[in-house]
Amino acid sequence: MRGYYQNPQATAKAIDAEGWFDSGDLGWVTAENHLVLTGRAKDTIVLTNGENIEPQPIEDACLRSPYIAQIVLVGQDQRSLGALIVPNLEVLQTWAHSQQLHLQLPQAPDQPPSQKRSLTLESPEVMDLFRKELNREVQNRPSYRPDDRVGPFRLLSEPFTMENGLMTQTLKVRRSVVMERYQGIINELFT
């Protein structure tokens, strides 16, 4: 791109002195001269120790867990990363059944009493399961660093969708909208 048509101000803002177009994407060039995009500059989380964390690769690693349907890392200006997680409820219910437990979901219609002990998304057994999943998937990343560890997290019963405004039409999570909607929960994670 040489610039914006008849708009030198926009061109000067988008193209630096060396002729590079600032798209806001992060990436690297391979030995074969291919460009690999790894995330967006505006998504970078800066921890209080000064570490810059790109959330997308860590989120992608966490999504390998069958228990995690969606995840958004948080932690700007905090000591560690946190996460908002939408669990895969079908897989979670299968796990609960295998443990002789009953998973009680917030949106589920009234269910007949079960002979099994009931769990919710906040139950210690469920939280322990997700802690193990997060630790395993993050530590198994090829470029794992200790600052990549996910500290506090919260399981959300509402998925991120286009209908609730938390995803774009291209099915990407609208990180800023998620942060705004769940700001109270994010604040609780780090207090």
Buried (B, 14 or more C-beta within 10 A) or exposed (E): EEEBEEEEEEBEEBBEEEEEEEEEEBEEEEEEEEEEEEBBEEBBBEBEEEBEBBBBBBBBBBBEBEBBBBBBBBBBEBEBBBBBBBBBBEBBBBBBEEBEBBBBBEEEEEEEEEEEEEBEBEBEEBBEBBEEBBEEBBEEBEEEEEBBBBBBBBBBEEBBEEEEEBBEEEEEBBBEBBBEBBEEEBEEBBE
